[in-house]
Amino acid sequence: MIPMVAGYVMGTRASARAGAMSVVANHMTLTGSAADAVAALDERVDRLLIVVEALWSLLCEHGYTDEQLAARINELDIADGVADGRHAQNVSVCKSCDSKIPAGMARCQICGTETGLVPGPLDGI
């Protein structure tokens, strides 16, 4: 009798775990807006790769080497104080409302005050 009860309890627990995992899996399925956001990011990454490949091919034509590129990548990586393979966004602070303003924004997105910043050539990518 005890093995049967233990089997029943274990089966019930396994069923509950499987049901919970199913709920989590359903939530992880991409919805329309999330799928659109992922697709937009994929397109942005593809454009960035083309830009990088074009720039590197131009530089190679002028004698730059892979070693020089690797050295510059490392230099830019540690420029923010952390060698983590990530680009740290330059953020300024609004003079009027003290909110943070991402690089390349001509106006504060909170109060509309002009930042005086000139967008760089890569800010729109």
MOVEN-V995594 format. One record per helix or strand. SS is the DSSP state (alpha for helix, beta for strand). FROM is the first residue (numbers start at 1). TO is the last residue. Records with the same first field share a line. If there is no record, write none. Layout:
BEGIN
SS = FROM-TO ; FROM-TO
END
This chain:
BEGIN
alpha = 2-28 ; 32-61 ; 66-80
beta = 91-93 ; 100-102 ; 107-107 ; 114-114
END
